Amino acid sequence: MRALGTLALVSLGAQNGPIWRYRATLGPVLMPMSDHRCLRVPLPMIGRLGRAKRPGLDCADRVRMLGMSSRALSFGVMADAYERFRPGYPVELFDMVMTYAGRPVRTALEIGAGTGKATRLFAQRGVTVTATEPDGAMLHKHVPANVKTVQAAFEDLRPGESYGLVYAAAALHWTNPEGRWSRMAALLEPGGVFASFGGPAQLVDPAVEKAVRAARAPFLESDEVPSPDGTPPGHDMQWPGAELQRSEWFADVQQVVIERRLTMSAHDYVGHLSTISAYLELPTSEQEQVYSQIMQVPPETVEVAADITVHLARGRCEQ
């Protein structure tokens, strides 16, 4: 363990790069840096279907064109609930990304902005953010008016503009894996940084968690989004970190966990569940039933572990 003022960092001993567990109530983490001469990466031709806006393009068309799961496009109907019940992101996350970058970050591209939870974190601290999101209902209602917005999936983004930071907040798993990292690298300025962060909200009390699971079981076996590359939950380096380490486009891959505990009412906890794609895919009648069943289980208030797993990487540079 090493201490930086009041900050405690514990190395988890991964073989392919440091992984740190970080206490969210403390100051920013310091990341190793290296001095590289960066190469520009051309945006590949793969997966450009649908780049030009087509008249009459509906969500079903986009799912077929982009291979995008219907779960990825299920949130718009719940935009207000998403904004109300999903927790935001702490300033410690911003500090962590800026410290890792090691230089001022003036521009950022956000992939899958949703209602702008992470957009506000960066835009309110001087970063010029371009927020992209395929679901207009999510994008246009809550994202700040002074933020440039683009209604598009990641795979639809036009080449040309590059950014000091490209990031995804609980959204990267909805992108198409084909050509994902070469496309991501092409959007970065020389020396630019990529960040992905998010994590599930889990009940701390095992007895309450077990009872909620039992109430949910007749409708859903699980409400989790499985790891896109099959990385088991106990593995040192979680997705997308392991994928980034194997990528030819990125280096200096870091994984950090910001530990976070939230207390919320049982009503707000069920409200949070109502924004999770697994529930949104259920028929409306079943949604009402499962929420009603779960609402009978927890006490008036619950404690939730809402840890944020952060992955950081920089565009691979020539030594």
GIKADA-V249608 format. One record per residue. RES is the residue in one small letter. SS is DSSP state (h for helix, s for strand, l for the rest). OMEGA is omega in degrees with one decimal (999 if undefined). D_FIRST is the distance of its C-alpha to the first C-alpha in Angstrom with 1 decimal. Layout:
RES_SS_OMEGA_D_FIRST, RES_SS_OMEGA_D_FIRST
//
This chain:
m_l_172.1_0.0, r_s_-177.4_3.8, a_s_176.2_6.7, l_s_-173.5_10.1, g_l_179.3_12.7, t_l_-176.2_12.5, l_s_175.7_10.3, a_s_177.6_7.0, l_s_-179.5_5.8, v_s_178.4_4.8, s_s_178.4_6.5, l_l_168.3_9.6, g_l_177.0_10.9, a_l_-176.5_14.2, q_l_-171.3_16.7, n_l_179.7_18.2, g_l_-175.9_15.6, p_l_172.6_12.1, i_s_-175.9_11.9, w_s_170.7_9.7, r_s_-166.8_10.2, y_s_177.7_11.2, r_s_-169.0_12.8, a_l_-176.9_16.3, t_l_-175.9_17.4, l_l_-173.5_15.1, g_l_-173.2_15.7, p_l_178.5_15.6, v_l_176.0_12.9, l_l_-177.4_13.4, m_l_175.2_14.4, p_l_178.6_15.5, m_l_174.3_19.3, s_l_-177.0_22.2, d_l_-176.0_25.7, h_l_169.0_28.1, r_s_-167.4_31.8, c_s_176.1_32.3, l_l_173.8_35.1, r_l_-178.3_36.9, v_l_178.2_37.4, p_l_177.7_40.8, l_l_-177.0_40.9, p_l_178.7_42.2, m_l_-174.1_45.5, i_l_168.5_44.1, g_l_-179.3_44.2, r_l_178.8_46.1, l_l_173.9_48.4, g_l_-177.9_49.2, r_l_176.5_47.9, a_l_-179.2_51.1, k_l_-178.5_51.7, r_l_177.8_54.4, p_l_174.9_56.8, g_l_-178.8_56.6, l_l_-179.4_53.2, d_l_-175.8_51.9, c_h_180.0_48.7, a_h_177.0_50.2, d_h_-177.3_51.1, r_h_178.2_47.6, v_h_-179.1_46.2, r_h_-175.4_48.7, m_h_-170.3_48.2, l_h_-175.9_44.4, g_l_-176.7_43.6, m_l_179.3_41.8, s_l_175.6_41.3, s_h_176.8_43.5, r_h_-178.0_40.4, a_h_-176.8_39.1, l_h_-175.2_42.3, s_l_-169.8_42.5, f_l_-172.4_40.7, g_h_-179.4_43.4, v_h_-177.4_45.5, m_h_-174.2_42.7, a_h_-179.3_41.7, d_h_178.7_42.2, a_h_178.1_40.3, y_h_179.6_37.4, e_h_-176.0_37.2, r_h_-167.7_37.5, f_h_178.0_35.3, r_l_178.4_32.5, p_l_175.7_29.5, g_l_-177.0_28.9, y_l_-175.4_25.7, p_l_179.6_23.6, v_h_177.8_23.4, e_h_178.0_19.6, l_h_176.9_20.6, f_h_-179.7_23.0, d_h_-179.0_20.6, m_h_-179.3_18.1, v_h_-179.1_21.1, m_h_179.0_22.5, t_h_177.7_19.3, y_h_-179.3_19.1, a_h_176.1_22.8, g_l_179.3_22.5, r_l_179.7_26.1, p_l_175.1_28.4, v_l_-175.1_29.2, r_l_-177.3_32.9, t_s_179.1_33.9, a_s_172.7_32.5, l_s_178.0_34.1, e_s_178.9_33.2, i_s_179.2_34.0, g_l_-172.3_35.3, a_l_-176.8_35.1, g_l_179.0_36.6, t_l_173.2_37.5, g_l_178.7_35.2, k_h_179.3_32.1, a_h_178.5_29.8, t_h_-177.8_32.7, r_h_-179.7_32.8, l_h_-176.8_29.2, f_h_-176.2_29.7, a_h_-179.1_33.4, q_l_-179.5_33.1, r_l_169.1_30.7, g_l_178.5_33.0, v_l_176.4_32.5, t_s_-172.9_35.8, v_s_166.0_35.3, t_s_-175.6_37.7, a_s_178.8_37.3, t_s_-176.7_38.7, e_l_-179.5_39.6, p_l_-175.1_42.3, d_l_-176.3_43.3, g_h_179.8_45.3, a_h_177.7_45.3, m_h_-168.3_41.5, l_h_-165.1_41.6, h_h_-174.0_44.5, k_h_-170.4_44.3, h_h_179.1_40.9, v_l_-177.2_39.4, p_l_-175.1_40.0, a_l_-177.6_43.4, n_l_179.1_42.1, v_l_176.0_39.9, k_s_-179.3_41.7, t_s_177.3_41.9, v_s_177.5_43.0, q_l_-177.5_44.1, a_l_169.6_43.2, a_l_178.4_41.0, f_h_-176.7_38.4, e_h_-178.5_40.9, d_h_-172.6_43.6, l_l_-177.7_42.0, r_l_177.0_44.2, p_l_173.4_43.1, g_l_-177.4_43.3, e_l_177.9_40.9, s_l_-168.8_37.3, y_s_176.6_34.3, g_s_-179.4_31.1, l_s_168.2_29.3, v_s_-176.7_30.3, y_s_176.9_28.6, a_s_179.1_29.3, a_s_179.5_28.3, a_l_-175.9_28.8, a_l_-172.7_31.7, l_h_-176.8_30.8, h_h_177.2_31.8, w_h_-178.2_35.3, t_l_-179.6_35.8, n_l_-178.3_37.8, p_l_-177.9_35.7, e_l_179.1_38.5, g_l_-174.6_37.7, r_h_-170.1_34.8, w_h_175.6_32.5, s_h_177.2_35.3, r_h_-179.7_36.7, m_h_-179.5_33.3, a_h_-179.2_32.8, a_h_-179.3_36.4, l_l_-177.1_35.7, l_s_168.5_33.1, e_s_172.0_33.9, p_s_-178.1_32.9, g_s_-177.5_29.1, g_s_-171.6_28.9, v_s_172.1_26.1, f_s_176.7_26.3, a_s_172.9_24.3, s_s_-178.1_24.8, f_s_179.6_23.5, g_s_179.3_24.5, g_l_-178.9_24.3, p_l_171.9_26.5, a_l_-174.2_27.0, q_s_178.5_26.9, l_s_-177.9_28.2, v_l_-177.9_25.7, d_l_-176.5_28.4, p_h_179.9_29.1, a_h_178.5_32.7, v_h_179.3_33.5, e_h_179.3_31.9, k_h_-179.8_34.0, a_h_177.5_37.1, v_h_178.7_36.6, r_h_179.0_36.2, a_h_178.9_39.5, a_h_-178.6_41.3, r_h_-168.9_40.3, a_h_179.9_41.2, p_l_-175.9_44.9, f_l_-176.5_44.2, l_l_174.2_40.9, e_l_180.0_39.0, s_l_175.8_35.8, d_l_-177.9_35.0, e_l_171.4_32.0, v_l_-177.1_32.1, p_l_177.7_31.3, s_l_-176.5_28.9, p_l_-179.3_31.3, d_l_176.1_30.4, g_l_178.2_30.0, t_l_-179.7_26.2, p_l_-175.7_25.5, p_l_-176.5_23.4, g_l_-176.9_20.8, h_l_-178.1_20.3, d_l_-178.4_16.9, m_l_-178.3_18.6, q_l_173.5_21.1, w_l_7.4_24.4, p_l_-176.0_25.0, g_h_-178.5_21.9, a_h_178.8_23.4, e_h_177.7_26.7, l_h_179.6_25.5, q_h_179.6_23.9, r_h_-175.4_27.4, s_l_175.8_29.2, e_l_-171.6_31.0, w_l_-173.0_30.7, f_s_178.7_27.0, a_s_177.3_24.0, d_s_-176.5_20.4, v_s_-179.7_19.8, q_s_171.7_16.7, q_s_-179.3_16.0, v_s_176.0_14.3, v_s_172.9_15.0, i_s_-178.7_16.1, e_s_-175.7_16.5, r_l_175.8_19.9, r_s_-179.1_22.4, l_s_171.5_26.0, t_s_-179.0_29.0, m_s_176.9_32.4, s_s_177.1_35.9, a_h_178.8_37.1, h_h_-179.4_39.5, d_h_177.1_36.8, y_h_177.4_34.8, v_h_174.0_38.0, g_h_176.9_38.5, h_h_178.4_35.2, l_h_-177.5_36.2, s_l_178.1_39.5, t_l_-177.9_37.6, i_l_-170.0_36.1, s_h_-179.2_38.2, a_h_178.3_38.7, y_h_-177.3_40.6, l_h_178.0_42.4, e_l_177.6_43.9, l_l_171.6_45.6, p_l_-175.8_49.3, t_h_-179.1_49.7, s_h_178.8_51.2, e_h_175.6_48.3, q_h_-179.4_45.8, e_h_-179.9_47.7, q_h_-176.7_47.8, v_h_177.6_44.1, y_h_179.1_43.1, s_h_179.7_45.6, q_h_-178.0_44.4, i_h_-177.8_40.7, m_h_-179.0_41.7, q_l_-170.5_43.2, v_l_-169.7_39.9, p_l_171.1_37.1, p_l_-175.2_37.4, e_l_175.5_38.2, t_s_-179.9_34.6, v_s_173.2_31.7, e_s_-175.1_27.9, v_s_171.9_26.6, a_s_-178.0_23.2, a_l_-179.4_23.5, d_l_178.8_20.1, i_s_175.1_20.4, t_s_-174.7_19.2, v_s_172.1_19.3, h_s_-177.1_20.2, l_s_177.5_20.6, a_s_175.6_22.6, r_s_179.0_25.0, g_s_-176.1_28.5, r_l_-175.0_28.6, c_s_177.2_29.9, e_s_-177.9_31.9, q_l_999_30.0
//
